[in-house]
């Protein structure tokens, strides 16, 4: 069973306390959901900043809908717990 950390655009760092709680073997991911990002009304510069920041982190980027990606990951890895750093959004 695997713990998963889902980073969000407000917490693009590995220094968040959730990393200690989830454990060193946790799978770190970011889900790039176009529909969600559109609702946030981010401009191109903000989206570019998010993507560029993600490329500097030890994680896997998935593109698509949250629920479908989590479902697929659970089928592959049998998720134990999902951790998501708190955000103001």
DSSP file (Angstrom, degrees, kcal/mol; ACC not computed):
  #  RESIDUE AA STRUCTURE BP1 BP2  ACC     N-H-->O    O-->H-N    N-H-->O    O-->H-N    TCO  KAPPA ALPHA  PHI   PSI    X-CA   Y-CA   Z-CA
    1    1 A X              0   0    0      0, 0.0     2,-0.4     0, 0.0    78,-0.2   0.000 360.0 360.0 360.0 146.3    0.0    0.0    0.0
    2    2 A X  E     -a   79   0A   0     76,-1.8    78,-3.7    75,-0.4    79,-0.7  -0.916 360.0-140.7-122.7 138.4    1.2    3.5   -0.9
    3    3 A X  E     -a   81   0A   0     -2,-0.4    24,-2.8    77,-0.2     2,-0.4  -0.773  24.5-156.3 -88.1 142.9    0.8    6.9    0.6
    4    4 A X  E     -ab  82  27A   0     77,-2.6    79,-3.6    -2,-0.4     2,-0.6  -0.975  10.7-157.9-125.2 135.6    0.3    9.6   -1.9
    5    5 A X  E     -ab  83  28A   0     22,-3.1    24,-3.0    -2,-0.4     2,-0.8  -0.960   8.9-161.2-108.8 120.6    1.0   13.3   -1.6
    6    6 A X  E     - b   0  29A   0     77,-3.1    79,-0.4    -2,-0.6    24,-0.2  -0.886  11.1-155.2-103.6 108.1   -0.9   15.5   -4.0
    7    7 A X  E     - b   0  30A   0     22,-2.9    24,-0.6    -2,-0.8     2,-0.3  -0.459   6.3-155.0 -77.5 154.4    0.7   18.9   -4.3
    8    8 A X    >   -     0   0    0      3,-0.3     3,-1.8    -2,-0.1    77,-0.0  -0.776  34.5 -95.3-123.4 172.4   -1.3   21.9   -5.4
    9    9 A X  T 3  S+     0   0    0      1,-0.3     3,-0.3    -2,-0.3    -2,-0.0   0.635 121.8  54.9 -66.7 -13.4   -0.3   25.1   -7.0
   10   10 A X  T 3  S+     0   0    0      1,-0.2    -1,-0.3    75,-0.1     2,-0.1   0.538 109.9  46.1 -94.1  -7.9    0.0   26.9   -3.7
   11   11 A X    <   +     0   0    0     -3,-1.8     2,-1.4    74,-0.1    -3,-0.3  -0.520  60.5 155.3-134.1  66.1    2.4   24.4   -2.2
   12   12 A X        +     0   0    0     -3,-0.3     2,-0.3    -2,-0.1    -3,-0.1  -0.464  48.6  90.2 -93.6  63.8    5.1   23.7   -4.7
   13   13 A X        -     0   0    0     -2,-1.4     3,-0.4    44,-0.0    44,-0.1  -0.986  68.4-140.3-152.4 154.6    7.8   22.7   -2.2
   14   14 A X  S    S+     0   0    0     -2,-0.3     5,-0.0     1,-0.2    -2,-0.0   0.269  91.2  80.3 -99.7  10.3    9.0   19.5   -0.5
   15   15 A X        +     0   0    0      4,-0.1    -1,-0.2     3,-0.0     2,-0.1   0.435  61.4 117.9 -95.1   0.8    9.5   21.3    2.8
   16   16 A X  S >  S-     0   0    0     -3,-0.4     3,-1.9     1,-0.1     4,-0.4  -0.405  75.9-119.3 -66.4 143.0    5.9   21.2    3.8
   17   17 A X  T >> S+     0   0    0      1,-0.3     4,-1.5     2,-0.2     3,-0.9   0.707 105.5  78.1 -57.3 -21.4    5.2   19.2    7.0
   18   18 A X  H 3> S+     0   0    0      1,-0.2     4,-2.5     2,-0.2    -1,-0.3   0.793  83.8  64.5 -60.5 -26.4    3.0   16.8    5.1
   19   19 A X  H <> S+     0   0    0     -3,-1.9     4,-1.3     1,-0.2    -1,-0.2   0.867 102.1  47.3 -66.6 -35.9    6.1   15.1    3.8
   20   20 A X  H <4 S+     0   0    0     -3,-0.9    -1,-0.2    -4,-0.4    -2,-0.2   0.897 114.2  47.1 -70.0 -40.0    7.2   14.0    7.2
   21   21 A X  H  < S+     0   0    0     -4,-1.5    -2,-0.2     1,-0.2    -1,-0.2   0.903 112.9  48.0 -68.7 -41.8    3.7   12.6    8.0
   22   22 A X  H  < S-     0   0    0     -4,-2.5    -1,-0.2    -5,-0.2    -2,-0.2   0.775 112.2-122.1 -73.2 -26.7    3.3   10.8    4.7
   23   23 A X    ><  -     0   0    0     -4,-1.3     3,-1.5    -5,-0.2    -1,-0.1  -0.033  22.1 -80.7  99.1 155.5    6.8    9.1    4.9
   24   24 A X  T 3  S+     0   0    0      1,-0.3    -1,-0.1    -4,-0.1    -4,-0.1   0.697 124.5  55.2 -68.6 -19.4    9.8    9.1    2.7
   25   25 A X  T 3  S+     0   0    0     -3,-0.2    -1,-0.3     2,-0.1   -22,-0.1   0.344  78.7 127.9 -95.3   7.1    8.4    6.4    0.4
   26   26 A X    <   -     0   0    0     -3,-1.5     2,-0.5    -7,-0.2   -22,-0.2  -0.323  65.1-117.4 -64.1 144.2    5.2    8.4   -0.4
   27   27 A X  E     -b    4   0A   0    -24,-2.8   -22,-3.1    32,-0.0     2,-0.5  -0.733  28.2-150.8 -81.1 125.4    4.4    8.9   -4.1
   28   28 A X  E     +b    5   0A   0     -2,-0.5    32,-2.1    30,-0.2     2,-0.3  -0.877  25.1 165.3-104.2 126.4    4.5   12.6   -4.8
   29   29 A X  E     -bc   6  60A   0    -24,-3.0   -22,-2.9    -2,-0.5     2,-0.4  -0.917  29.5-154.7-136.7 161.6    2.2   13.8   -7.6
   30   30 A X  E     -bc   7  61A   0     30,-2.0    32,-2.9    -2,-0.3     2,-0.7  -0.994  16.6-147.0-131.4 133.3    0.6   16.9   -9.1
   31   31 A X  E     - c   0  62A   0    -24,-0.6     2,-1.2    -2,-0.4    32,-0.2  -0.897   5.5-154.4-105.0 113.6   -2.6   16.6  -11.1
   32   32 A X  E     + c   0  63A   0     30,-3.8    32,-1.9    -2,-0.7     2,-0.7  -0.740  19.0 179.4 -87.7  98.0   -2.8   19.1  -13.9
   33   33 A X     >  -     0   0    0     -2,-1.2     4,-2.6    30,-0.2     5,-0.2  -0.887  17.6-162.4-106.1 107.6   -6.5   19.5  -14.4
   34   34 A X  H  > S+     0   0    0     -2,-0.7     4,-2.3     1,-0.2     5,-0.2   0.882  90.1  53.8 -56.9 -41.2   -7.3   22.0  -17.1
   35   35 A X  H  > S+     0   0    0      2,-0.2     4,-1.7     1,-0.2    -1,-0.2   0.930 111.3  44.9 -62.0 -45.5  -10.9   22.5  -15.9
   36   36 A X  H  > S+     0   0    0      1,-0.2     4,-1.1     2,-0.2    -2,-0.2   0.939 112.7  50.5 -63.2 -46.6   -9.8   23.4  -12.4
   37   37 A X  H  <>S+     0   0    0     -4,-2.6     5,-1.1     1,-0.2     4,-0.4   0.847 107.8  54.3 -63.3 -33.4   -7.0   25.7  -13.5
   38   38 A X  H ><5S+     0   0    0     -4,-2.3     3,-1.4    -5,-0.2    -1,-0.2   0.890 104.2  54.5 -65.4 -38.5   -9.5   27.5  -15.8
   39   39 A X  H 3<5S+     0   0    0     -4,-1.7    -1,-0.2     1,-0.3    -2,-0.2   0.759 102.7  57.8 -67.1 -22.3  -11.8   28.1  -12.9
   40   40 A X  T 3<5S-     0   0    0     -4,-1.1    -1,-0.3    -3,-0.2    -2,-0.2   0.569 102.6-136.5 -82.7  -8.9   -8.9   29.7  -11.0
   41   41 A X  T < 5 +     0   0    0     -3,-1.4     2,-0.2    -4,-0.4    -3,-0.2   0.840  37.0 173.7  56.5  38.1   -8.5   32.3  -13.9
   42   42 A X      < -     0   0    0     -5,-1.1    -1,-0.2     1,-0.1     2,-0.1  -0.540  24.7-132.7 -73.8 140.2   -4.7   32.0  -13.9
   43   43 A X     >  -     0   0    0     -2,-0.2     4,-2.3     1,-0.1     5,-0.2  -0.325  31.5 -93.4 -83.9 175.9   -3.0   33.8  -16.7
   44   44 A X  H  > S+     0   0    0      1,-0.2     4,-2.7     2,-0.2     5,-0.2   0.878 124.2  54.8 -59.0 -40.5   -0.3   32.3  -18.9
   45   45 A X  H  > S+     0   0    0      1,-0.2     4,-2.3     2,-0.2    -1,-0.2   0.902 109.4  46.9 -61.9 -41.8    2.5   33.6  -16.8
   46   46 A X  H  > S+     0   0    0      2,-0.2     4,-2.4     1,-0.2    -1,-0.2   0.921 113.0  48.7 -67.2 -43.2    1.1   32.0  -13.6
   47   47 A X  H  X S+     0   0    0     -4,-2.3     4,-2.5     1,-0.2    -2,-0.2   0.900 111.6  49.9 -62.2 -40.6    0.5   28.7  -15.4
   48   48 A X  H  X S+     0   0    0     -4,-2.7     4,-3.0    -5,-0.2     5,-0.2   0.911 109.7  51.2 -64.2 -41.9    4.0   28.8  -16.8
   49   49 A X  H  X S+     0   0    0     -4,-2.3     4,-2.5     2,-0.2    -2,-0.2   0.922 110.5  49.2 -60.4 -44.7    5.4   29.5  -13.3
   50   50 A X  H  X S+     0   0    0     -4,-2.4     4,-2.2     2,-0.2    -2,-0.2   0.952 114.3  44.6 -59.6 -50.5    3.5   26.5  -11.9
   51   51 A X  H  X S+     0   0    0     -4,-2.5     4,-1.8     1,-0.2    -2,-0.2   0.924 113.4  49.7 -62.9 -45.0    4.7   24.2  -14.6
   52   52 A X  H  < S+     0   0    0     -4,-3.0     4,-0.5     1,-0.2    -1,-0.2   0.902 110.9  50.4 -61.3 -41.2    8.3   25.4  -14.3
   53   53 A X  H >< S+     0   0    0     -4,-2.5     3,-1.1    -5,-0.2    -1,-0.2   0.890 107.4  54.5 -63.2 -39.7    8.2   25.0  -10.6
   54   54 A X  H >< S+     0   0    0     -4,-2.2     3,-1.8     1,-0.3     5,-0.3   0.860  99.2  60.9 -63.0 -36.0    6.9   21.4  -11.0
   55   55 A X  T 3< S+     0   0    0     -4,-1.8    -1,-0.3     1,-0.3    -2,-0.2   0.669 101.2  55.4 -68.3 -14.1    9.8   20.5  -13.2
   56   56 A X  T <  S+     0   0    0     -3,-1.1     2,-0.3    -4,-0.5    -1,-0.3   0.326  96.7  82.0 -97.4   6.8   12.2   21.2  -10.4
   57   57 A X  S <  S-     0   0    0     -3,-1.8     2,-1.9    -4,-0.1   -44,-0.0  -0.824  86.7-113.8-113.9 151.4   10.5   18.9   -7.9
   58   58 A X  S    S+     0   0    0     -2,-0.3     2,-0.3     2,-0.0   -30,-0.2  -0.531  77.9 104.4 -81.6  77.0   10.8   15.1   -7.5
   59   59 A X        -     0   0    0     -2,-1.9     2,-0.5    -5,-0.3   -30,-0.2  -0.895  69.1-111.5-146.5 173.0    7.3   14.2   -8.5
   60   60 A X  E     -c   29   0A   0    -32,-2.1   -30,-2.0    -2,-0.3     2,-0.5  -0.950  25.6-144.8-112.6 132.9    5.1   12.9  -11.3
   61   61 A X  E     -c   30   0A   0     -2,-0.5     2,-0.4   -32,-0.2   -30,-0.2  -0.858  14.7-169.5 -98.7 126.5    2.7   15.1  -13.2
   62   62 A X  E     -c   31   0A   0    -32,-2.9   -30,-3.8    -2,-0.5     2,-0.5  -0.922   9.8-148.3-111.9 141.2   -0.6   13.6  -14.3
   63   63 A X  E     +c   32   0A   0     -2,-0.4     2,-0.3   -32,-0.2   -30,-0.2  -0.938  54.9  45.6-112.5 127.3   -2.9   15.4  -16.6
   64   64 A X  S    S-     0   0    0    -32,-1.9     2,-0.3    -2,-0.5    -2,-0.1  -0.955  91.9 -17.4 145.9-163.2   -6.6   15.0  -16.3
   65   65 A X     >  -     0   0    0     -2,-0.3     4,-2.3     1,-0.1     5,-0.2  -0.581  52.7-130.8 -81.8 137.5   -9.5   14.8  -13.9
   66   66 A X  H  > S+     0   0    0     -2,-0.3     4,-2.8     1,-0.2     5,-0.3   0.923 103.7  49.4 -51.4 -53.5   -8.7   14.3  -10.2
   67   67 A X  H  > S+     0   0    0      1,-0.2     4,-2.2     2,-0.2    -1,-0.2   0.880 111.9  47.6 -61.4 -40.4  -11.1   11.4   -9.6
   68   68 A X  H  > S+     0   0    0      2,-0.2     4,-2.4     1,-0.2    -1,-0.2   0.905 113.5  47.7 -67.3 -41.1  -10.1    9.4  -12.6
   69   69 A X  H  X S+     0   0    0     -4,-2.3     4,-2.7     2,-0.2    -2,-0.2   0.927 112.9  47.6 -67.5 -44.2   -6.4    9.8  -11.8
   70   70 A X  H  X S+     0   0    0     -4,-2.8     4,-2.5    -5,-0.2    -1,-0.2   0.911 111.9  51.3 -62.1 -42.1   -6.8    8.8   -8.2
   71   71 A X  H  X S+     0   0    0     -4,-2.2     4,-1.9    -5,-0.3    -2,-0.2   0.931 112.0  46.2 -60.1 -46.3   -9.0    5.8   -9.2
   72   72 A X  H  X S+     0   0    0     -4,-2.4     4,-1.7     1,-0.2    -2,-0.2   0.901 112.2  50.5 -64.8 -41.5   -6.3    4.6  -11.7
   73   73 A X  H  X S+     0   0    0     -4,-2.7     4,-3.5     1,-0.2     5,-0.5   0.892 108.9  52.1 -63.6 -38.9   -3.5    5.1   -9.1
   74   74 A X  H  X S+     0   0    0     -4,-2.5     4,-1.8     1,-0.2    -1,-0.2   0.888 107.2  52.3 -64.9 -38.2   -5.4    3.1   -6.6
   75   75 A X  H  < S+     0   0    0     -4,-1.9    -1,-0.2    -5,-0.2    -2,-0.2   0.861 119.2  36.6 -64.2 -34.7   -5.9    0.3   -9.0
   76   76 A X  H  < S+     0   0    0     -4,-1.7    -2,-0.2    -5,-0.1    -1,-0.2   0.907 134.8  17.2 -82.5 -45.8   -2.1    0.3   -9.6
   77   77 A X  H  < S-     0   0    0     -4,-3.5   -75,-0.4    -5,-0.2    -3,-0.2   0.483  91.2-124.6-113.3  -5.5   -0.7    1.0   -6.2
   78   78 A X     <  -     0   0    0     -4,-1.8   -76,-1.8    -5,-0.5    -4,-0.2   0.979  32.8-128.1  51.9  82.9   -3.4    0.4   -3.7
   79   79 A X  E     -a    2   0A   0    -78,-0.2   -76,-0.2    -9,-0.2     3,-0.1  -0.362  27.9-175.5 -65.1 131.3   -3.4    3.8   -2.0
   80   80 A X  E    S-     0   0A   0    -78,-3.7     2,-0.3     1,-0.4   -77,-0.2   0.897  70.2  -7.7 -88.0 -57.5   -3.2    3.7    1.8
   81   81 A X  E     -a    3   0A   0    -79,-0.7   -77,-2.6   -59,-0.1     2,-0.5  -0.988  58.9-141.0-142.0 150.2   -3.6    7.4    2.5
   82   82 A X  E     -a    4   0A   0     -2,-0.3     2,-0.4   -79,-0.2   -77,-0.2  -0.958  17.5-165.7-112.8 128.7   -3.8   10.6    0.5
   83   83 A X  E     +a    5   0A   0    -79,-3.6   -77,-3.1    -2,-0.5     2,-0.4  -0.931   8.2 178.3-114.5 137.5   -2.1   13.7    1.8
   84   84 A X        -     0   0    0     -2,-0.4   -77,-0.1   -79,-0.2     3,-0.1  -0.944  29.6-123.5-140.5 115.2   -2.7   17.2    0.4
   85   85 A X        -     0   0    0    -79,-0.4   -75,-0.1    -2,-0.4   -74,-0.1  -0.287  40.0-101.6 -57.1 140.2   -1.1   20.3    1.9
   86   86 A X        -     0   0    0    -76,-0.0     2,-0.3     2,-0.0    -1,-0.1  -0.258  43.3-172.8 -62.3 149.4   -3.6   22.9    3.0
   87   87 A X        -     0   0    0     -3,-0.1    -1,-0.0     1,-0.0   -76,-0.0  -0.956  35.0-128.3-140.6 158.7   -4.2   25.8    0.7
   88   88 A X              0   0    0     -2,-0.3    -1,-0.0     1,-0.2    -2,-0.0   0.627 360.0 360.0 -81.6 -12.8   -6.2   29.0    0.9
   89   89 A X              0   0    0     -3,-0.0    -1,-0.2     0, 0.0    -3,-0.0   0.442 360.0 360.0 -86.1 360.0   -7.9   28.2   -2.4
